[in-house]
Structure formats: structure tokens, C-alpha cells
Amino acid sequence: MVYVQYLLQIIAALGIFNVWLLRFGQDTEYRGGKASNMSEEFLVYGLPIVAVYIIGFLKIMSAIGLLAGIFLQWFVIPSAILLAALMIGAFGMHLKIKDPFKKSIPALIMLALCVAILLLAA
């Protein structure tokens, strides 16, 4: 079972890196409202621009923690909890601006991965 947990940790971390490092400035069909990049998305949510960098830092650090957790198990639970909380927030932002459900799917998938990681790590 531990290998399943590791696989989920890798998938979650790579997903965060993809969104926050590779696709940060790109338009995707999952961006909130009519935003065409991450900074615009946070503005659509009514958040200050500094929130992009705070949330981005927290998400990237949680992804690094999930990867580090493969070697240092004590990183896993705090990283998965932080990332799950951030995904709940992301889902809430989509609800706040009345996005179609489809735009919430990535956050909900990431939340499900975090819950699975937490269950396996417990």
C-alpha cells in the first residue's frame, strides 16, 4: 500500500508543479471566470494580487513536501493537510463566482488525492 501512497504523492505534486510553474501564465478551460492566466484568475475571485504569490508559495511548498515525504514520512501529513485546505479554498472560490462545475473538477480531484494520501499515511 505504501507504493500507492507514493504514487498519489507524486501525481499530486506534479499536478501542482504543472499548474503553478508550467501553466501559470497560460489560459486553460479551468481558469476561474474568464481569466486567461493565474494572476487574472485571482483578480476574478476578488483577491489581492499578493494572494497569488502567497497561495502559490504554499502550494509549491506542499508539493515539495509530498515529494520529500517519500523519503521523510513526517512531511506527508502536514503537506497533504495544507494542500487539501488550499483545494477547499479553490473550490470555494469557484462557487463564489458561480463558475460552471467543470471548472472545479481539478481542485476536487486534488482534494480527493490529498484525502487518499492522508488515509494511507495514517
Secondary structure, DSSP 8 states (H G I E B T S, - for coil): -HHHHHHHHHHHHHHHHIIIIISTTS--TTSSTT-SSHHHHHHHTT--HHHHHHHHHHHHHHHHHHHHTTTSGGGHHHHHHHHHHHHHHHHHHHHHTT--GGGGHHHHHHHHHHHHHHHHH-
